[in-house]
Amino acid sequence: MSFGDFVGDLMFYYRSGGFVMPPLVIATVLMWYGLGYRIAVIKRGSDDPVRLLVDRVRDKGADSLPRRGIVPNAVLLGLEAQGRRLPNLRDHLDVAFGRYRQMMKGFSIMTQSIIAIAPLLGLLGTVVGMVETFDSLQDMQLFSQSGGIAGGISQALITTQFGLAIAIPGLVVQGFLTRRAQRIEVDLAQLTDLLCAEDAEHKTQELRA
C-alpha cells in the first residue's frame, strides 16, 4: 500500500465517522499532548532510596546525583534549605516541593476528562448512525446521498471504535503516570521528614551544648 492509498483510506475513515470525528481528533491531539508533557515531567531521576541520595550528596557532593529527575533536585534543594538553618524548615520545604507537586499535576484534569469523554462521543456517533440506519429502513433507502443504511452502520461502528481507541491507551498511560507520581509524592514526604528530623536533632544538640 502506497502512502497516497493510506491517506485516502484515512480520509475515508474520517469522513465515514460523521460530525463526531472532528471533536474526537481534537481530543486525541490534546490528550497525547497532555500525556506527553506528563511523561517528560514525571521522572524520579534515580531508583535509590531518599536517604541514600542524601548520604551520597554529603559524601561525594552534588555532582554525584543525576541532573534530571524530581527526587535528586528535591534532595539538593532540601539540603540547601537545611544548611541555612531556617526556623520553619518544614514549611519552607512544603512550599519548595509544592512546585514539583504542581508540575506533576499538569494537564492531569484535561487528560482524565478526555479519557472519560471520548467513549461518550463515540457512543453519540453510534446513536446518530443507528438513527440514520433506521430512517433509511423506514424509507426503504438502501443508499442515499448521506449514506443510507451502509453509511449509518459505518458511522455507528467507526465512532465507537475510534472513541475506544482514544480512551483505552490513554487510560493505561494515565494510570502508569499516576502511580509514578504517587511514588514521587512518597519520596518527597520521606525527604521532608528526614531533613526536619535531622534539623531538630541538630538544634537539640546545640541547645545542650
C-alpha positions as YAML, in Angstrom:
chain: A
units: angstrom
residues:
- id: 1
  name: MET
  ca: [0.00, 0.00, 0.00]
- id: 2
  name: SER
  ca: [1.39, 3.38, -1.00]
- id: 3
  name: PHE
  ca: [1.33, 6.46, 1.18]
- id: 4
  name: GLY
  ca: [-1.33, 8.00, -1.02]
- id: 5
  name: ASP
  ca: [-3.58, 4.96, -0.59]
- id: 6
  name: PHE
  ca: [-3.03, 5.11, 3.17]
- id: 7
  name: VAL
  ca: [-4.00, 8.78, 3.28]
- id: 8
  name: GLY
  ca: [-7.02, 8.08, 1.13]
- id: 9
  name: ASP
  ca: [-8.19, 5.28, 3.41]
- id: 10
  name: LEU
  ca: [-7.60, 7.50, 6.44]
- id: 11
  name: MET
  ca: [-9.69, 10.33, 4.96]
- id: 12
  name: PHE
  ca: [-12.46, 7.87, 4.07]
- id: 13
  name: TYR
  ca: [-12.40, 6.59, 7.64]
- id: 14
  name: TYR
  ca: [-12.54, 10.19, 8.91]
- id: 15
  name: ARG
  ca: [-15.47, 11.16, 6.68]
- id: 16
  name: SER
  ca: [-17.39, 7.98, 7.46]
- id: 17
  name: GLY
  ca: [-17.46, 8.86, 11.14]
- id: 18
  name: GLY
  ca: [-19.64, 11.90, 10.59]
- id: 19
  name: PHE
  ca: [-19.70, 15.09, 12.64]
- id: 20
  name: VAL
  ca: [-18.32, 13.34, 15.75]
- id: 21
  name: MET
  ca: [-14.91, 12.71, 14.18]
- id: 22
  name: PRO
  ca: [-13.52, 16.30, 14.32]
- id: 23
  name: PRO
  ca: [-14.05, 16.57, 18.10]
- id: 24
  name: LEU
  ca: [-12.55, 13.10, 18.55]
- id: 25
  name: VAL
  ca: [-9.47, 14.02, 16.53]
- id: 26
  name: ILE
  ca: [-9.02, 17.24, 18.50]
- id: 27
  name: ALA
  ca: [-9.47, 15.29, 21.73]
- id: 28
  name: THR
  ca: [-6.79, 12.82, 20.61]
- id: 29
  name: VAL
  ca: [-4.27, 15.59, 19.93]
- id: 30
  name: LEU
  ca: [-4.97, 17.34, 23.24]
- id: 31
  name: MET
  ca: [-4.85, 14.12, 25.25]
- id: 32
  name: TRP
  ca: [-1.50, 12.98, 23.87]
- id: 33
  name: TYR
  ca: [-0.08, 16.48, 24.24]
- id: 34
  name: GLY
  ca: [-1.02, 16.40, 27.92]
- id: 35
  name: LEU
  ca: [0.26, 12.85, 28.38]
- id: 36
  name: GLY
  ca: [3.50, 13.72, 26.59]
- id: 37
  name: TYR
  ca: [4.03, 16.65, 28.95]
- id: 38
  name: ARG
  ca: [3.42, 14.44, 31.97]
- id: 39
  name: ILE
  ca: [5.75, 11.73, 30.67]
- id: 40
  name: ALA
  ca: [8.50, 14.34, 30.28]
- id: 41
  name: VAL
  ca: [7.92, 15.90, 33.71]
- id: 42
  name: ILE
  ca: [7.12, 12.96, 36.00]
- id: 43
  name: LYS
  ca: [10.58, 11.43, 36.26]
- id: 44
  name: ARG
  ca: [12.04, 10.26, 39.55]
- id: 45
  name: GLY
  ca: [15.62, 10.50, 38.31]
- id: 46
  name: SER
  ca: [17.06, 7.69, 40.43]
- id: 47
  name: ASP
  ca: [15.91, 4.35, 41.78]
- id: 48
  name: ASP
  ca: [17.89, 4.75, 45.02]
- id: 49
  name: PRO
  ca: [16.12, 5.46, 48.33]
- id: 50
  name: VAL
  ca: [15.94, 9.05, 49.51]
- id: 51
  name: ARG
  ca: [18.28, 8.51, 52.47]
- id: 52
  name: LEU
  ca: [20.93, 7.01, 50.20]
- id: 53
  name: LEU
  ca: [20.72, 10.00, 47.88]
- id: 54
  name: VAL
  ca: [21.11, 12.38, 50.82]
- id: 55
  name: ASP
  ca: [24.15, 10.48, 52.13]
- id: 56
  name: ARG
  ca: [25.66, 10.42, 48.63]
- id: 57
  name: VAL
  ca: [25.46, 14.19, 48.33]
- id: 58
  name: ARG
  ca: [27.10, 14.64, 51.73]
- id: 59
  name: ASP
  ca: [29.88, 12.16, 50.93]
- id: 60
  name: LYS
  ca: [30.56, 12.86, 47.25]
- id: 61
  name: GLY
  ca: [28.93, 16.20, 46.53]
- id: 62
  name: ALA
  ca: [26.05, 17.35, 44.34]
- id: 63
  name: ASP
  ca: [27.72, 16.11, 41.15]
- id: 64
  name: SER
  ca: [27.15, 12.51, 42.26]
- id: 65
  name: LEU
  ca: [23.41, 12.83, 41.61]
- id: 66
  name: PRO
  ca: [21.66, 12.71, 38.22]
- id: 67
  name: ARG
  ca: [20.99, 16.12, 36.75]
- id: 68
  name: ARG
  ca: [17.45, 15.24, 35.74]
- id: 69
  name: GLY
  ca: [14.61, 13.98, 37.85]
- id: 70
  name: ILE
  ca: [12.40, 15.39, 40.57]
- id: 71
  name: VAL
  ca: [13.83, 13.49, 43.54]
- id: 72
  name: PRO
  ca: [17.54, 14.36, 43.00]
- id: 73
  name: ASN
  ca: [16.65, 18.01, 42.51]
- id: 74
  name: ALA
  ca: [14.47, 17.93, 45.61]
- id: 75
  name: VAL
  ca: [17.33, 16.39, 47.62]
- id: 76
  name: LEU
  ca: [19.68, 19.20, 46.60]
- id: 77
  name: LEU
  ca: [17.05, 21.83, 47.30]
- id: 78
  name: GLY
  ca: [16.22, 20.31, 50.68]
- id: 79
  name: LEU
  ca: [19.86, 20.04, 51.78]
- id: 80
  name: GLU
  ca: [20.48, 23.64, 50.75]
- id: 81
  name: ALA
  ca: [17.48, 24.75, 52.83]
- id: 82
  name: GLN
  ca: [18.61, 22.63, 55.78]
- id: 83
  name: GLY
  ca: [22.06, 24.20, 55.62]
- id: 84
  name: ARG
  ca: [20.55, 27.64, 56.12]
- id: 85
  name: ARG
  ca: [19.12, 26.54, 59.49]
- id: 86
  name: LEU
  ca: [15.71, 28.02, 58.86]
- id: 87
  name: PRO
  ca: [13.42, 28.25, 61.90]
- id: 88
  name: ASN
  ca: [10.47, 26.74, 59.97]
- id: 89
  name: LEU
  ca: [12.18, 24.20, 57.75]
- id: 90
  name: ARG
  ca: [9.11, 22.02, 57.19]
- id: 91
  name: ASP
  ca: [7.00, 24.93, 55.96]
- id: 92
  name: HIS
  ca: [9.82, 26.02, 53.67]
- id: 93
  name: LEU
  ca: [10.19, 22.52, 52.21]
- id: 94
  name: ASP
  ca: [6.43, 22.18, 51.72]
- id: 95
  name: VAL
  ca: [6.46, 25.37, 49.67]
- id: 96
  name: ALA
  ca: [9.60, 24.42, 47.75]
- id: 97
  name: PHE
  ca: [8.42, 20.90, 46.95]
- id: 98
  name: GLY
  ca: [4.96, 22.22, 46.11]
- id: 99
  name: ARG
  ca: [6.37, 23.35, 42.78]
- id: 100
  name: TYR
  ca: [7.21, 19.75, 41.91]
- id: 101
  name: ARG
  ca: [3.79, 18.58, 43.01]
- id: 102
  name: GLN
  ca: [2.16, 21.22, 40.84]
- id: 103
  name: MET
  ca: [4.26, 20.18, 37.86]
- id: 104
  name: MET
  ca: [3.22, 16.55, 38.27]
- id: 105
  name: LYS
  ca: [-0.46, 17.57, 38.22]
- id: 106
  name: GLY
  ca: [-0.06, 19.45, 34.94]
- id: 107
  name: PHE
  ca: [-2.73, 18.56, 32.35]
- id: 108
  name: SER
  ca: [-3.97, 15.78, 34.63]
- id: 109
  name: ILE
  ca: [-7.56, 17.04, 34.73]
- id: 110
  name: MET
  ca: [-7.60, 17.60, 30.97]
- id: 111
  name: THR
  ca: [-6.35, 14.11, 30.14]
- id: 112
  name: GLN
  ca: [-8.71, 12.46, 32.62]
- id: 113
  name: SER
  ca: [-11.63, 14.40, 31.17]
- id: 114
  name: ILE
  ca: [-10.78, 13.43, 27.60]
- id: 115
  name: ILE
  ca: [-10.37, 9.77, 28.56]
- id: 116
  name: ALA
  ca: [-13.84, 9.86, 30.11]
- id: 117
  name: ILE
  ca: [-15.48, 11.87, 27.31]
- id: 118
  name: ALA
  ca: [-14.01, 10.08, 24.26]
- id: 119
  name: PRO
  ca: [-16.13, 6.89, 24.62]
- id: 120
  name: LEU
  ca: [-19.20, 9.04, 25.16]
- id: 121
  name: LEU
  ca: [-18.51, 10.96, 21.95]
- id: 122
  name: GLY
  ca: [-18.10, 7.63, 20.21]
- id: 123
  name: LEU
  ca: [-21.41, 6.50, 21.66]
- id: 124
  name: LEU
  ca: [-23.04, 9.69, 20.41]
- id: 125
  name: GLY
  ca: [-21.80, 8.91, 16.91]
- id: 126
  name: THR
  ca: [-23.13, 5.38, 17.30]
- id: 127
  name: VAL
  ca: [-26.59, 6.65, 18.23]
- id: 128
  name: VAL
  ca: [-26.62, 9.09, 15.30]
- id: 129
  name: GLY
  ca: [-25.50, 6.33, 12.93]
- id: 130
  name: MET
  ca: [-28.21, 3.96, 14.16]
- id: 131
  name: VAL
  ca: [-30.86, 6.68, 13.80]
- id: 132
  name: GLU
  ca: [-29.76, 7.19, 10.21]
- id: 133
  name: THR
  ca: [-29.91, 3.43, 9.66]
- id: 134
  name: PHE
  ca: [-33.45, 3.15, 11.00]
- id: 135
  name: ASP
  ca: [-34.54, 6.19, 8.98]
- id: 136
  name: SER
  ca: [-33.20, 4.54, 5.84]
- id: 137
  name: LEU
  ca: [-35.02, 1.31, 6.70]
- id: 138
  name: GLN
  ca: [-38.24, 3.22, 7.25]
- id: 139
  name: ASP
  ca: [-37.89, 4.97, 3.89]
- id: 140
  name: MET
  ca: [-36.61, 1.75, 2.26]
- id: 141
  name: GLN
  ca: [-33.48, 3.56, 1.09]
- id: 142
  name: LEU
  ca: [-30.53, 1.24, 0.88]
- id: 143
  name: PHE
  ca: [-28.40, 4.05, -0.48]
- id: 144
  name: SER
  ca: [-28.86, 7.79, -0.27]
- id: 145
  name: GLN
  ca: [-26.73, 10.91, -0.55]
- id: 146
  name: SER
  ca: [-25.97, 10.71, 3.18]
- id: 147
  name: GLY
  ca: [-25.02, 7.04, 3.01]
- id: 148
  name: GLY
  ca: [-28.27, 5.25, 3.74]
- id: 149
  name: ILE
  ca: [-28.14, 2.02, 5.72]
- id: 150
  name: ALA
  ca: [-24.49, 1.36, 4.90]
- id: 151
  name: GLY
  ca: [-23.47, 4.88, 5.90]
- id: 152
  name: GLY
  ca: [-25.39, 4.72, 9.17]
- id: 153
  name: ILE
  ca: [-23.91, 1.38, 10.20]
- id: 154
  name: SER
  ca: [-20.44, 2.53, 9.17]
- id: 155
  name: GLN
  ca: [-20.75, 5.68, 11.26]
- id: 156
  name: ALA
  ca: [-22.07, 3.72, 14.22]
- id: 157
  name: LEU
  ca: [-19.13, 1.30, 14.19]
- id: 158
  name: ILE
  ca: [-16.36, 3.76, 13.36]
- id: 159
  name: THR
  ca: [-17.15, 6.32, 16.04]
- id: 160
  name: THR
  ca: [-17.39, 3.65, 18.74]
- id: 161
  name: GLN
  ca: [-14.11, 2.14, 17.60]
- id: 162
  name: PHE
  ca: [-12.34, 5.49, 17.49]
- id: 163
  name: GLY
  ca: [-13.65, 6.58, 20.88]
- id: 164
  name: LEU
  ca: [-12.38, 3.37, 22.50]
- id: 165
  name: ALA
  ca: [-9.08, 3.63, 20.60]
- id: 166
  name: ILE
  ca: [-8.56, 7.01, 22.26]
- id: 167
  name: ALA
  ca: [-9.69, 6.08, 25.75]
- id: 168
  name: ILE
  ca: [-8.01, 2.71, 26.30]
- id: 169
  name: PRO
  ca: [-4.36, 3.68, 25.59]
- id: 170
  name: GLY
  ca: [-4.89, 6.98, 27.38]
- id: 171
  name: LEU
  ca: [-6.26, 5.17, 30.43]
- id: 172
  name: VAL
  ca: [-3.27, 2.82, 30.54]
- id: 173
  name: VAL
  ca: [-0.68, 5.60, 30.22]
- id: 174
  name: GLN
  ca: [-2.54, 7.83, 32.68]
- id: 175
  name: GLY
  ca: [-2.62, 5.03, 35.25]
- id: 176
  name: PHE
  ca: [1.10, 4.42, 34.83]
- id: 177
  name: LEU
  ca: [1.88, 8.11, 35.29]
- id: 178
  name: THR
  ca: [-0.40, 8.36, 38.31]
- id: 179
  name: ARG
  ca: [1.44, 5.51, 40.05]
- id: 180
  name: ARG
  ca: [4.78, 7.11, 39.23]
- id: 181
  name: ALA
  ca: [3.61, 10.46, 40.61]
- id: 182
  name: GLN
  ca: [2.36, 8.79, 43.80]
- id: 183
  name: ARG
  ca: [5.78, 7.20, 44.35]
- id: 184
  name: ILE
  ca: [7.47, 10.57, 43.94]
- id: 185
  name: GLU
  ca: [4.98, 12.11, 46.38]
- id: 186
  name: VAL
  ca: [6.01, 9.47, 48.96]
- id: 187
  name: ASP
  ca: [9.67, 10.25, 48.29]
- id: 188
  name: LEU
  ca: [9.13, 13.97, 48.82]
- id: 189
  name: ALA
  ca: [7.31, 13.30, 52.09]
- id: 190
  name: GLN
  ca: [10.11, 10.99, 53.29]
- id: 191
  name: LEU
  ca: [12.72, 13.59, 52.35]
- id: 192
  name: THR
  ca: [10.85, 16.27, 54.27]
- id: 193
  name: ASP
  ca: [10.56, 14.08, 57.38]
- id: 194
  name: LEU
  ca: [14.23, 13.09, 57.19]
- id: 195
  name: LEU
  ca: [15.59, 16.60, 56.84]
- id: 196
  name: CYS
  ca: [13.27, 18.01, 59.51]
- id: 197
  name: ALA
  ca: [14.20, 15.23, 61.95]
- id: 198
  name: GLU
  ca: [17.91, 15.90, 61.39]
- id: 199
  name: ASP
  ca: [17.36, 19.64, 61.75]
- id: 200
  name: ALA
  ca: [15.52, 19.15, 65.05]
- id: 201
  name: GLU
  ca: [18.30, 16.88, 66.30]
- id: 202
  name: HIS
  ca: [20.96, 19.45, 65.41]
- id: 203
  name: LYS
  ca: [19.06, 22.19, 67.20]
- id: 204
  name: THR
  ca: [18.65, 19.98, 70.28]
- id: 205
  name: GLN
  ca: [22.38, 19.27, 70.36]
- id: 206
  name: GLU
  ca: [23.15, 22.99, 70.06]
- id: 207
  name: LEU
  ca: [20.87, 23.77, 72.97]
- id: 208
  name: ARG
  ca: [22.55, 21.12, 75.13]
- id: 209
  name: ALA
  ca: [25.97, 22.44, 74.22]
...
